[in-house]
């Protein structure tokens, strides 16, 4: 796995030219190239009250090691450093890392901060108790699942996302936003919506509103392979308001499942009948579980797990 730069920030990473001096009151992203962050999907949180509320929500302990994703210029970081034992900040933009480094340089907090410059999705993550992130928009989903697959489990994550994404994370069965994302995240964690954050709290302001969620991993994690659960979700949530039977009859689904089943049968020394009707085998599972005419939009986690277990009993797998 490619590794993000983990060395502490050095002068070699600093931009070759400093931005022109401007007055403290000038906050225009157009005039300060440091804040031209669009290509990283990053918007700097500038409201100190909001930053403090996010950090307070984490209930940090003096012994905590914190992972921060997308620290930007450090408005959250400096508040985390006041309460935590150590902070590892993963930042994609070297300009932001330079600003953060200068902000703590020569202060006691400098010894408690390590900056990793690179892509969070590809980085080798250290041990951490808490994750806090003003999440760059384009890595919202990868960040959530990277965190939930991390071992050992962390205690809590306080994450800011686009409001629509955050609302999908906490959606309930039967609601308009209940989706494969909702089911996947809620199977492995407890998710709560903490606060809404107006776009005016950022520089440059994004086009959409934001919200903060709290994610607490289920400990111990459920004994369900993510690829299997997600594979079932890909099929039945592809058209969430269609029946489960209709989604299984969609083009390519039967071929994929039959290929998986033949692989499973070979590995487990199960004889494959010459006249096997695989479609009938799948339909039998749907009928016996009573989910053939159900719709994913209204199926809860227990329904999904019951259906997955029935397919596994029949030797049908999704990953």
C-alpha positions as CSV (number, residue, x, y, z in Angstrom):
1,X,0.0,0.0,0.0
2,X,1.5,3.4,-0.9
3,X,2.5,5.4,2.1
4,X,1.8,9.0,2.7
5,X,4.8,11.1,3.8
6,X,5.1,10.7,7.6
7,X,8.1,12.8,8.3
8,X,7.5,15.9,10.3
9,X,7.1,19.0,8.1
10,X,10.3,20.5,6.9
11,X,11.2,23.6,5.0
12,X,11.6,21.6,1.8
13,X,7.9,21.4,1.6
14,X,7.2,25.1,2.0
15,X,6.0,27.0,-1.1
16,X,8.8,28.9,-2.9
17,X,6.9,32.2,-2.7
18,X,5.0,33.7,0.2
19,X,1.6,35.2,-0.4
20,X,1.5,39.0,-0.5
21,X,0.9,40.6,2.9
22,X,-2.6,41.6,3.5
23,X,-4.5,43.1,6.4
24,X,-6.1,40.9,9.1
25,X,-9.5,41.8,7.9
26,X,-9.0,40.6,4.4
27,X,-10.4,37.1,4.1
28,X,-11.0,36.8,0.4
29,X,-10.0,33.4,-0.9
30,X,-9.4,35.0,-4.3
31,X,-6.7,37.3,-2.9
32,X,-4.9,34.7,-0.8
33,X,-3.8,31.6,-2.8
34,X,-3.4,29.6,0.4
35,X,-7.2,29.4,0.4
36,X,-7.7,28.3,-3.2
37,X,-8.4,24.8,-2.0
38,X,-11.1,23.7,-4.5
39,X,-8.9,21.0,-6.1
40,X,-8.7,19.2,-2.7
41,X,-12.4,19.7,-2.0
42,X,-11.3,21.4,1.2
43,X,-12.9,24.4,2.9
44,X,-11.3,26.0,6.0
45,X,-13.4,26.2,9.1
46,X,-13.0,29.8,10.3
47,X,-15.7,30.1,13.1
48,X,-13.9,29.6,16.4
49,X,-17.1,28.8,18.3
50,X,-17.9,26.0,15.9
51,X,-14.4,24.7,16.0
52,X,-14.5,24.6,19.8
53,X,-17.9,22.9,19.8
54,X,-16.6,20.1,17.5
55,X,-13.6,19.5,19.7
56,X,-15.7,19.6,22.9
57,X,-18.0,17.0,21.4
58,X,-15.1,14.5,21.2
59,X,-14.8,14.5,25.1
60,X,-11.0,14.2,24.7
61,X,-8.9,12.8,27.5
62,X,-5.3,13.8,28.4
63,X,-4.1,10.4,27.3
64,X,-5.8,10.4,23.9
65,X,-4.0,10.1,20.6
66,X,-6.0,11.9,18.0
67,X,-6.1,11.4,14.2
68,X,-7.1,14.6,12.3
69,X,-7.9,14.4,8.6
70,X,-7.7,17.6,6.6
71,X,-6.5,19.9,9.3
72,X,-6.1,22.9,6.9
73,X,-4.5,25.8,8.7
74,X,-5.1,24.2,12.1
75,X,-8.2,25.9,13.5
76,X,-9.3,22.5,14.9
77,X,-5.8,21.2,15.5
78,X,-4.7,23.9,18.0
79,X,-7.8,23.2,20.1
80,X,-7.2,19.4,20.0
81,X,-3.6,19.9,21.1
82,X,-4.8,21.7,24.2
83,X,-6.6,18.5,25.4
84,X,-4.9,15.5,23.8
85,X,-1.6,13.7,24.3
86,X,-0.7,13.6,20.6
87,X,-2.2,14.6,17.3
88,X,-1.4,13.0,13.9
89,X,-2.7,15.3,11.2
90,X,-3.0,14.0,7.6
91,X,-3.0,16.8,5.1
92,X,-3.0,16.5,1.3
93,X,-2.0,20.1,0.6
94,X,1.7,21.0,1.4
95,X,0.7,24.7,1.7
96,X,-1.8,23.9,4.5
97,X,0.8,21.8,6.2
98,X,3.2,24.8,6.1
99,X,0.7,27.1,7.6
100,X,-0.1,24.6,10.4
101,X,3.6,24.0,11.1
102,X,4.2,27.8,11.4
103,X,1.3,28.0,13.7
104,X,2.8,25.7,16.4
105,X,6.4,26.4,15.7
106,X,8.3,27.2,18.9
107,X,5.4,26.3,21.2
108,X,5.0,23.4,23.5
109,X,2.3,21.9,21.3
110,X,4.9,21.4,18.5
111,X,6.2,18.3,20.2
112,X,2.7,16.8,20.3
113,X,2.0,17.2,16.6
114,X,3.0,15.1,13.7
115,X,2.0,16.0,10.1
116,X,1.6,13.4,7.4
117,X,1.6,15.0,4.0
118,X,-0.3,12.8,1.5
119,X,-3.5,11.0,0.6
120,X,-5.4,9.8,3.7
121,X,-6.9,6.9,1.7
122,X,-3.4,5.5,1.0
123,X,-1.7,6.4,4.2
124,X,-0.5,3.9,6.8
125,X,-2.5,5.0,9.8
126,X,-1.0,5.0,13.3
127,X,-2.9,3.9,16.4
128,X,-5.5,6.5,17.5
129,X,-8.2,6.8,20.1
130,X,-10.3,9.5,18.4
131,X,-10.6,10.8,14.9
132,X,-11.7,14.4,14.2
133,X,-12.1,15.7,10.6
134,X,-13.4,18.6,8.6
135,X,-13.6,16.1,5.8
136,X,-12.5,17.0,2.2
137,X,-15.7,16.3,0.3
138,X,-14.3,13.9,-2.3
139,X,-13.1,11.4,0.4
140,X,-16.2,11.3,2.6
141,X,-17.2,7.7,1.8
142,X,-13.7,6.3,1.7
143,X,-12.9,8.0,5.0
144,X,-15.8,6.5,6.8
145,X,-15.1,2.9,5.6
146,X,-11.3,3.3,6.1
147,X,-12.0,4.2,9.7
148,X,-14.5,1.4,10.3
149,X,-12.1,-1.2,8.9
150,X,-9.2,0.1,11.1
151,X,-7.9,-2.1,13.8
152,X,-7.7,-1.7,16.7
153,X,-11.0,0.0,17.0
154,X,-11.0,3.7,17.9
155,X,-13.3,5.1,20.6
156,X,-15.2,7.8,18.7
157,X,-15.0,9.9,15.5
158,X,-16.4,13.4,15.1
159,X,-16.7,14.1,11.4
160,X,-18.0,17.0,9.4
161,X,-19.5,16.3,5.9
162,X,-21.7,17.8,3.3
163,X,-25.2,17.9,4.9
164,X,-26.8,15.5,2.4
165,X,-24.0,12.9,3.0
166,X,-24.3,13.3,6.8
167,X,-28.1,12.9,6.6
168,X,-27.7,9.7,4.6
169,X,-25.4,8.3,7.3
170,X,-28.1,8.6,10.0
171,X,-31.1,7.8,7.7
172,X,-33.6,5.2,9.0
173,X,-35.4,2.4,7.1
174,X,-38.5,3.8,5.3
175,X,-37.0,7.3,5.0
176,X,-36.2,8.9,1.7
177,X,-32.5,8.7,2.3
178,X,-32.2,5.1,3.6
179,X,-29.5,3.6,1.4
180,X,-26.7,1.1,1.0
181,X,-24.4,3.7,2.7
182,X,-26.8,4.0,5.7
183,X,-27.0,0.2,6.1
184,X,-23.3,-0.4,5.8
185,X,-22.3,2.3,8.3
186,X,-25.0,1.5,10.8
187,X,-24.2,-2.2,10.8
188,X,-20.7,-1.5,12.1
189,X,-21.3,1.6,14.1
190,X,-23.7,3.9,16.0
191,X,-24.1,7.2,14.2
192,X,-25.6,10.4,15.6
193,X,-26.2,13.8,14.0
194,X,-24.5,16.3,16.3
195,X,-24.9,19.8,14.7
196,X,-25.5,21.7,11.5
197,X,-22.9,24.1,10.2
198,X,-23.7,26.9,7.9
199,X,-21.6,27.4,4.8
200,X,-20.8,30.9,6.0
201,X,-18.5,29.3,8.7
202,X,-16.0,28.4,6.0
203,X,-13.4,30.0,3.8
204,X,-14.0,29.8,0.9
205,X,-17.7,29.1,1.5
206,X,-18.9,25.8,-0.1
207,X,-21.9,25.7,-2.3
208,X,-23.7,23.4,0.2
209,X,-24.4,23.3,4.0
210,X,-22.5,21.0,6.3
211,X,-23.3,18.8,9.3
212,X,-21.3,17.0,12.0
213,X,-21.8,13.4,13.0
214,X,-20.5,11.2,15.8
215,X,-19.5,7.6,14.9
216,X,-18.9,5.0,17.6
217,X,-17.8,1.6,16.3
218,X,-19.7,-1.4,17.5
219,X,-17.5,-3.3,19.9
220,X,-17.2,-6.2,19.3
221,X,-17.9,-5.7,15.5
222,X,-20.7,-7.9,14.1
223,X,-19.3,-11.2,12.7
224,X,-20.4,-10.2,9.1
225,X,-17.9,-9.9,6.3
226,X,-18.2,-6.4,4.9
227,X,-17.8,-7.5,1.3
228,X,-20.7,-9.9,1.6
229,X,-23.1,-7.4,3.2
230,X,-22.1,-4.7,0.8
231,X,-22.5,-7.1,-2.1
232,X,-26.0,-7.9,-1.2
233,X,-26.7,-4.1,-0.7
234,X,-25.3,-3.3,-4.1
235,X,-28.0,-5.5,-5.7
236,X,-31.1,-4.7,-3.7
237,X,-30.4,-0.9,-3.3
238,X,-29.6,-0.5,-7.0
239,X,-33.3,0.3,-7.3
240,X,-34.4,0.7,-3.7
241,X,-38.1,1.1,-4.5
242,X,-38.2,-2.0,-6.8
243,X,-38.9,-5.4,-5.3
244,X,-35.9,-7.5,-4.1
245,X,-36.9,-10.1,-6.7
246,X,-36.8,-7.6,-9.5
247,X,-33.4,-6.4,-8.5
248,X,-32.1,-10.0,-8.5
249,X,-33.5,-10.4,-12.0
250,X,-31.6,-7.4,-13.3
251,X,-29.1,-7.9,-16.1
252,X,-25.8,-9.5,-15.0
253,X,-26.8,-10.3,-11.4
254,X,-27.6,-14.0,-11.9
255,X,-24.4,-14.6,-13.9
256,X,-22.3,-13.0,-11.2
257,X,-24.0,-14.9,-8.4
258,X,-23.8,-18.2,-10.3
259,X,-20.0,-17.7,-10.9
260,X,-19.6,-17.0,-7.2
261,X,-21.6,-20.1,-6.3
262,X,-19.6,-22.4,-8.6
263,X,-16.4,-21.1,-7.0
264,X,-17.8,-21.7,-3.5
265,X,-18.9,-25.2,-4.5
266,X,-15.5,-26.1,-5.9
267,X,-13.7,-24.9,-2.8
268,X,-16.1,-26.8,-0.5
269,X,-16.2,-30.0,-2.6
270,X,-19.9,-29.6,-3.3
271,X,-21.1,-31.4,-6.4
272,X,-22.8,-29.2,-9.0
273,X,-25.8,-30.9,-10.7
274,X,-25.8,-30.9,-14.5
275,X,-29.4,-29.7,-14.6
276,X,-29.1,-27.0,-12.0
277,X,-31.5,-24.1,-12.4
278,X,-29.6,-21.4,-10.6
279,X,-32.3,-18.8,-11.0
280,X,-34.8,-21.1,-9.3
281,X,-32.3,-21.6,-6.5
282,X,-32.1,-17.9,-5.9
283,X,-35.9,-17.4,-6.1
284,X,-36.4,-20.2,-3.6
285,X,-34.3,-18.4,-1.1
286,X,-36.3,-15.2,-1.7
287,X,-39.6,-17.0,-1.3
288,X,-38.6,-19.0,1.8
289,X,-37.4,-15.8,3.6
290,X,-40.5,-13.9,2.6
291,X,-38.4,-11.0,1.0
292,X,-39.2,-11.6,-2.7
293,X,-41.7,-8.7,-2.7
294,X,-40.0,-6.6,-0.2
295,X,-38.3,-3.3,-1.1
296,X,-34.9,-2.3,0.2
297,X,-36.2,1.2,1.0
298,X,-38.1,-0.4,3.9
299,X,-35.8,-3.2,4.9
300,X,-34.0,-2.8,8.2
301,X,-30.6,-4.3,9.3
302,X,-32.2,-7.4,10.7
303,X,-34.0,-8.0,7.4
304,X,-30.8,-7.6,5.5
305,X,-28.9,-9.9,7.8
306,X,-31.6,-12.6,7.7
307,X,-31.6,-12.5,3.9
308,X,-27.8,-12.7,3.7
309,X,-27.7,-15.6,6.1
310,X,-30.3,-17.5,4.0
311,X,-28.2,-17.0,0.9
312,X,-25.1,-18.2,2.7
313,X,-26.9,-21.3,3.9
314,X,-27.6,-22.0,0.2
315,X,-24.0,-21.5,-0.7
316,X,-24.7,-18.2,-2.5
317,X,-22.2,-15.4,-1.9
318,X,-21.8,-11.8,-3.0
319,X,-18.1,-11.1,-2.8
